């Protein structure tokens, strides 16, 4: 039986029409001349068997001796010949990387020549090409004469390299059918193994995938959020790889400060409880250090951009919001496009940067499967964002990798594409994208830019059942980055970064299908009741804020602890509430204070269950308290207190965030600072009235 490499050699000889040298053949196939010479006898035997012959002349090379009939016959037989698999140079690179990442001990060259069926010379050439790849992860390739080859580097660095290798070797959608929850379809690990290169799946513990998936589902339920699809898949890979690295668990180093922070985190405790619940759980054997490592990645994962999860808190995200605004101002300077009033952009960037900054500070890898496509298709935008991102680097003392630059570029690019465009909305379209907020918005913008008759209703998940659960009466078309099953609504599959071929496919779908307006009026009427219920809930929360508003002046305290005790006592109806409030305020302040330095004001907020439920309080101090900040010491003489229940529903958070937004970005702070109680109450009522009116027209 011919090998695939022998078939290549015969094909080159057939097509040459003249003499061809061994060197020329080896150059084309990218192996050594010794490898070609070793297989030349088998090549000659096959040609002779089927009626041809080889002429070998020193200094000239090899030529086929055969008439046109025999040549034609050889060509057909060659196509029909079933061959043994011979690894391409690219295949060998993947296998060598995987082999070296699996072991700490040297791997002998002889072992590699047997594994890949090439000469030591070819292996030597392949290894020389590996060094730059390993160097980018601060991993050194070491040759030990007589012993073999090994790599040396930090265990975290090796894990970064493993994840990068997995993403380089296959597209994440190759795993999606195995990872996503499918009714009546268990995870088929055997099929997964058949579709992934042996050397790659050796880096993963595939039998653990179903357990990791179960934990992520539980975590989402407990925490009240959902991971973005690409983050979800990355976490499955991370869990599976961590279990496979059992021999290297003692080599993972996490500093004591980070350990202390993670060990008190709710996610860590959920993970710790989960692994100990069942003796069948393969993750039960993970040491504490590895649980901390996984928690770091869980905390740094992106959340999904869908309705309920698309909100941010002006209080809790204050620092990130300020950072995003500075970044946007820099982008405005570089591009000449005004972006500061784009709330959707700000929300998207805050939700994206919150976990991304955490990942960069924790030295966790950031992988963007679309980075090369974005650099290629939007080179000027990519360079502009790289320049503007220095604002974030300087403020946060981090270095932003190209993968993260590409994510930021998709956010900004989506808005620039959409700038000053009017959309005629006819077709109701849902976009199913797995690459996070920025990439999905860029895809949406490209669709809307090319199709004035499309209205994007929403962006949904391709992992969960969001796509299959859509109402046919309200949706005309689905545009998805991966194929979807069990879908009766027309669907067009496109690339994540939209190309000309995708535009043609969408245009053809629009010609084939007509907008469906039959059931929409009924749907809108049915939605009216839901809108009225939502408005009633908002109204109740706003009334609570107004009724529970209080203003205290000439308050004398010396320390933050004194202030917290004063506030807790004034807002509580019993000792139990005082203790709960004090504890909640102290815990919140330990995470960092929200100070408006130029105004000498502090936003003090917490979550605690008290009779008042939701309340707002303004305190003016007789003498300022000196607060320590990164930039120095700041005198604070005005305190704005906000309290919400422990289980803080989204509507309460939105109302309190609207008040905070007017304090931070509007003129409400000046009135609180200088005005009388009547003026403060009037302004509070005015801003809440405007907010309620916007809800009436916007819901």
N, C-alpha and C positions, 0 to 999 in steps of 0.2 A: 504493500500500500504506500502510495506517495504521501509525503507530508505536504502541508500547505506551502512550505518554503521551497520544496522540490518543484511544486507546480509553478511557483513564481519563476524559478530558474528556467524551466522548460519554456514558459511563456515568453521570457526575454529572448531566448535563443530562437524561438519560432518567429518572433516579430523583427528580429535584427536584420534578416535578409543577407547578412554577411558575417564576417568574423567579429566576435565580441570577446573581450578579455575577462578573466576571472575578477580582476579589480573592478571593471565596469559593472559586472553583475553584483558584486558585494556592495558597491556604492549605492546601487538602486534599491537593494533589499535592506541595506543598513546593518549588515553583519560582517564579520571578518572574512578575509580570503580563505583562511584555514577552514572555516565552517563550510564554505562553498566547495572547496576541494574535497572535503570529507564526504559530501553528498553527491559528488559528480558521478561516481560509479553507478549509484542507483538510478540517477537521471539517464545515464547512457543505456543501462539495461532496459529501462522502460521504453525508450525511443527505438532501440533495436527490436524489441518484442513486437512493436506495432509497425515495423516495416521501414524505419529510418535508420540513420547512422550519424555518428558525430565525427567530425574531422578536427583534430587538435594539432595546431602548428605553433611551434615556439616563436614567440615574438609577435604573433598575429592573434592567437586566441582560439576560440571554439566556433565551429560553424556546423549547421545542420545540412546533411546530404540527403535530399529527398526531392521528388518531383512535386508538382502542385497538388496532385491527387492525394499523395501521402501526407503532405503538409496540412491539407484540409481535414483529412481523417484524424491526424494527431490533434488538431485544434478542437474537433468535436469530442474526441475521447478525453481530452484534458478537462473540458467543461463538465463531463459526466463523471469524472473520477472523484470518488469519495476520499477525502484526505484526513489524515490525523491533524489535530490542532497544533499549530506552531505559533508561539507568542510573537506579536509584533514588538518593535522597540518600545512603543508606548505601554503595551501590556507588561513588558519586563520591568519598566520603571515602576509601575503600580505594585507589582508583586515584590520587587526588591524593597520598596519603602515599607510595605506591610510586614515583610519578613523581619526587617531590622527593628521596626517599632514593637514587635512582639516579644523580643528577647533582650536580656541584659548581657548575655554571654556572646562572644564572637561567633559569627557564622562563617564556616569554611568556604572558600571559593569553590572547592570541589562539590560541596552540597548544592551550591547555587547553579553550577554548570549542569548537574544532574536534574535539578528541578526544572530548569528552563531549556535544557537540551541545546546549549550553545557552548562555545569554547571559553576558556579563562580570559582570553584576549577580549572577547565581546563583553563578558561580565565586567572586566576592568574598565572598558569604555563606558558602559552603562553607569557604573558607580561614580565615575568622574562627573557625569551629568547630574548625579543626585545631590552633590554637595551644596549648590546654591539653594535648592529647595529646603534642605534641612537647616541651612544657615539662617533662613528668614525666621525660623522658630528658635533661634539660639541653641541649636543642637549641632554638635560636632560629629563628623564622620571620621572614625579612627580606623586606620589599617594597622594590623598587628602581624608582622611577617611570621609565617609558619602557623599562626593561630586563626587568622581570618579578619572579618570586618565587624565592627559594632558601632553603636551611636552612644554619645554621652551628652546628657542634658537633664534639666529639671523635669520632674514627673508632670508638672502642669504643662510645660512646653510640649512634652511628648503627646499629651492628651489633645492639645490644640492641633498638633500635626495630624493625629489620627482623625479627628473630626473633619479637618480640611481635606484629607485624602478621601474620606467617604463622600464628601460633597463634590469633589473633583471627579470621582469615578462614576457616579450615577446621579441623575436628577432626583430631587426629593419626591417627585410624583411617582417614582418607581416604588416608593414605600407606602404611598398614601392608602392604597387599597388594603394593605395589611394592617395599617395602624388605625384607620378610622373605624368607628363602631358600625357594624353592619348587622342588621337583624337576621337571625338564624344562620349567620355565617361566621364560624370561629376563625381565629387567626391561623392561617395555613403556613407554618414555618417551613415545611418541607419544600413547598413551591417557592417560597422566598429564597431558600438556599440555592435552588436551581437557577435562579435569575440573577444572582449576584456572584461576582467573581469569588472563587474559593478563598483567595488571600484576604479579601475585604471582609467577608462574613466571619473569618477567624478572629477579627478584631472586636466582634460583638457577641454578646450572650443572647442569642435570638429567642431562646425559650423563656426569657424573662420579660419579653415585650408586653405580653398580655397583663402581667402584674404591674408594670410601669404605667400602662394605660389606665388600669383600674385606679391607681393612686392619683393620677392627674385628674380623673373625673371626680374623685372624692374631694381633692383639694379645691377644684373649681366650685363645687357645691358649698364647701365650708367657708371659702373666702369671698364668695359672691361675685366672682368675675370669671372671665374665660380667656384662655391664652389665644394669641393669634395663631393661625394654622401652621405657619413656618416655625414659630417658636415651640408649638406643641410637638412637631416632628423632631426638632432639634433636642428637646428634652427627652424624648423616647430614646434617641440615639445616645444621649449622654448617660442615661440610666443603664442602658444595655452595655455600653463601653465600660462604665465604672465597675460593674460586676465582673466583667471579663478581666479587668486589671488586678485580680486578686493577688498575684505574685508581687505587685508593686505598691500595695496599700501602705506599707510602712515608709514609703519614700515621699509621700505627699506632705508638704509643709504648709501650714496655715498659721499666721502670726496670732499671738495671744489676744490682741485687741479685737481682731476680727472674730476669733473664736468666741470671745465673751459676748459680742453683739449678737452673733447667730444663735448661741445657746439659749438666749432669752426670747427668740423670735417665735411667733405662733406657728409659722410654716415648719420650722425645725421640730417643734413638739408634735405637730400632726404627722410628720414623716417618721419620727421616732416611735410614735404609738402604732402607726401602720405596720412598720417592719416587724414589730414584736407580737402582733395579733395572731398570726398563723405560723405554725411550724413548717408549712408547705411553701411559704413565701421565700424565694431564693435570696431576697435582699435582707433577710433576717441576719445574715452573717456579716453585714457591713459594719466596720468599726465606726466609732463616733466621728473620727476625722473625715471619713467618706460621706457621712450623713451631713456634716457641715458643708462639705464641698458641693453636694447636690443642692442643699438649701440655697447656697450662694447663686447657683444657676437658676433656681426657681424664682428667687427674688429679682433676678436680673432679666427675666423673660418678658417679651412684649405682650400686651393685652390686646384683645380684639376691638376693632372699631365698629361697634354696633350700638345703636340707640342708647340703651341704658348705660353702656360702658363708655359712652362718648362724652361724659361730663368730667369736668375737673373742679377742684375746690380752690377758690381764690385764696383761701387761708392755708390749706395744707400744701398747696403747690406754689406758694408765693415766690420762693427763691428761683424755682425753675421758670416760672412765668417771667420774672425779671430778666433772666438769662435769655429766654426766647425773644423777648422784646429787643434786647441789645443785638442779638444775632440778626433779627429781621431788619433792624435799622441799618446794620452793616450791609445786608443784601440790597436794601433800597439804595444805598450810596453807590454800590457797585453796578447795579442794573438800571437805576433810574426809574424803577417801577414802585409805586406806592403800595405797601402791603400791610401797614400797621393796623388798619381797621378790619382786617380779615380774621374774624373770630374763629372760623373753621380751621384756618392755618395755624393759629395760636394753639387751639385745643389739640390738634393733631401733633404738633411739635412737642407740646408739653407731655402728652401721653407717651410719645416715642422717646423723648430724651430722659424722662425720669428713670426708666430701667436701663437705658443705654449708658448714661453717666455712671450709674452704679456698676455696670459690667466693666467699664473702662477703669474705674477706680479700684475694683477688685481684681484687675488684670485677667478678666475672663474674655474669651475670644468672641468676636463679633463676626458672623459670616453672612454675607449677602450674596445669594446665588446669581443675582442680576448685575453685579458690579461691573463686569467686563462689557456687558451689553450697554449699560448706562454710560460708561466712559466712551464707548465707541459711537453711540447714537447722539449723545449730548456732551461733546467734549468741552465746549465753552462754559456751559452751565456747571459741569463738574469742577473745572478749574476755579470758577467764581466762588462756588460753595466751599472749596478747599481753602481759599483765601479768607472768606468770611468766618469759617469755623474756628479760626485762630482766636476769636473773641471767647468762644467756649473753652478752648484749650487754656487760655491765660487765666480765666476766672476759676476754672475747676482744677487747674494744675494737672492736666491729662494730655495725652497725645492721641489724636483721633485718627484711626486707620482708614484706609481707602473704602473699606466696606461700609463704614459708618457715613463717610462723605457721600457715598452713593445713596444711602437711605435719606439723608438730608436733602440731596438733590431732587429726589422724587417728590418730596413734600413741596419744595419751592417750585419745581418744574410744573407740578399740577396746577398751581395758582397762576403762574405766568402764562401757561397755555390757555387758561380760562379767562384771562384778564380782558375786560371790556367787551365780552361776547354776549350777545343776546341769543337765547335758545328758543326755538320754536318746538314745543313739546307735543309729540303725537304718540309715538310708540312708547309704551311703558316697559322699561327694560330693567332687569336685575343683573348685576355683575357679580360673578362668583370668582374671587381671587384669593390665593393662599399666601401672598407675600407681604402682608402687613399693610398698615395705614397708607404710607407714602406711595408704595407701588400701586396699590389699588386706586388711589386718587389720581395718579398719573395716567393709569389706564382709562379711568372715567373721563378725565380731561381730553385725552386723545380721541375717545369715542365721540364726545360731545363736539369737539372741534371739527371732526370730519362729517358728523351727521346732525344737521340742525333739526331733524324730525325725530330725534331720540330724547326721551327723558329718563334719566337714571333714577329709578325709584329708591333703590338701596344697594349696598354691597353686603354680600352674605358669605358664610363660611363654606368651604368645599369639603371640610372634614365632617362636620356635624350634619344633621338632617335638614338644615336650613333650606337647601336648594329643593329637596324633594317635598318639603312641607308647604310650598308656596301656593297661593290661591290662583287657579287658572283664570278666574274671572277678572283679575286685576292686572295680570302680567301678560305681555305679548311675546316677549323674547328673553331668553337667558344668554348672556355672554360670559363664558367661563374659561379659565386658564387651564382646566383639566377636564377630561370627559366625565359626564355625570350619568348615572344609571337611574332607571325607574322614573324618568322624567317625561311627562306628557306634553309639557310646554316646549315649543321649539327652542333648540339650543345651538349656539355657535361656539366652537372651541378656538381660542386665539392664543397667541403668545403673550406672556406677561408684559413685555415691552412691545407694543403693537407695531406690526409691519404692514407693508403694502398688501401682501397676500391676505392678511386678516381683514383689512378694509374691504377687499373684494368679496370675501366670504360674508361679511356683515351686510354689505350692499345687496348681495344675492338673496340673503335671508329676508331682508326688508321687501324685496320685490315679490318673494314667494308668499309671504304672510301679510295679512291686513290687520290693523289695530282692532282689538275687540273692545267695544264700549257697552256691550249688552248688560253686564252685571254691575257696572261701576256705580251707577246711581243708587242701587240698593245697598251696595257696600258703604257708600258715604252716609246714607241715612242711618245705617246700623252703627256707624262710628260716632254719630252725634251723641248718643247716650254715654259712650266712653269719654268723650270730650267734656261733657257736663260733669261727670263724676270726678275727672281729673281737676277741673276748675274748682269744684267744691273742696277738694283736698287742699289745693293751693290756698284757697280763700281761708280755710281753717288755720293753716300754718301762719299765714300773714296776720290774721287776727290775734293769734297767740303771741307773735312777736310784738305787736302794738300794745296788747294788754299787759305784757310782762316787761315792757321797757321801763328802765329806771335810771335815774341820774343822781350821782352823789358828788358833792364838791367839798373842798377843804378837808380831804381825808389825809390823815397823818399816819404814815407807816415808814419804817426804816429799811426793811429788807423785803425781798420777794416772798419769803415765807410768811411774813406778817401780812403782806398784801393778799396772798392766796387765802389765808385764814379769814381775813376781813370779808373777801368776796364770798367764800364758801358759807360763812355765817349769815350774810345778808340775803343770800339766795335760797337758803335751806329752811325747811319747816321742822326738822328734828336733827338729833345728833348723828343718826345714821347717814342722812344726806350730807351733813357737814363733812363726815369722814370720807364718803364716796367722792364728793367734789374735790376735796383737798388732794386726795390720792390721784385723781384724774388730772388735775392741773399740774401737779408736780411731775407726773409721768410725761405729760405732753411737753413741758418746759425742758425736760432732760433731752428731748429730741431736737431742741433748738427753738429759740425765740423768734417771733416775727416782729421786727422793729421797723418803724418808719423813721429813719434816723433824722432826716431834715425837719421833721415835724415834732420830734420828741414824743412819739406815740408808740404804744405797743398793742398788738392784737393778741389777746389772751383767750384761748378757746379750749374746750374739752368736750368729751362725751360722758354723760352721767345720767342716771335715772333719778329725776327729782320731780316733785309735784307740779312744778311750773312747766315741765316738758321742754319748751323752747323759750329761750330768753336772751335779751340784749341789754347790756348795762354799760353806762359810761361813768368813769371815775376820774375826777381831777384831784391831783395830789397837792397838798400844801407845799411840800418840798420834793424835788425829783429824786427818783431812785437811779443810781448809777448802774447801767447794764453793760456787761462786757461783750463786745462783738469782735469779729475777726479784724475789723479795721481800727479797733480801739475801744475806748469807753464812751458810752452814750448816755446823757441824762434823759430820763423819761418821766414826764409829769402828767400824761393823759393815758388812761387805760380803757380799751374797748373790749368788753367781755362778751363772749358768745358761748352758749351752752345748748347742746342738743342731746337727745337720748342716745344710749349706748348702741342700740340698733337704729342707725341713722338712715332713714329711707332717702331715696334720691331727691324727692321733692323738697324735703327739709334742707338738704345740702345745697340745692339750687337757690333757695330763698336766702340762706345765710351767705352763700357765695355772691349773690347779687348785691347784698349790703356791703360785703367786703370789697367787691369791685369798685363800688362808688366811693369807698373810703380810700382805697389804694390809688385808683386811677382817676377818680372824679373830684368834685369840690366838697364832698360831704365831710372830709377830714378837717378842713378849715373851719366849718361851722361847729363841729364837735369841739375843736380846740378853743375857739374864741366866742362862740355864740351862747345865748341863754337857753334854758331848757325848752322854752316855747319854740325857739328857732330850730333847735335840734329835732324836736318832735314833728314840727311842720315839714322839715326836709325829709325826715324818715318816712312820713306819710306820703309825701310827694313821690319819692323814688319807688316806694312799694306800689303806689297807684299806677305809675308808668309801667312797672314790671308786670303788674296784673293785666293791664290793657294789652301788653305785648303777648301775654299768654292767651288772651281771648282771641286775638287774630292769628296767633302762630301755631296753636295746638291743632 
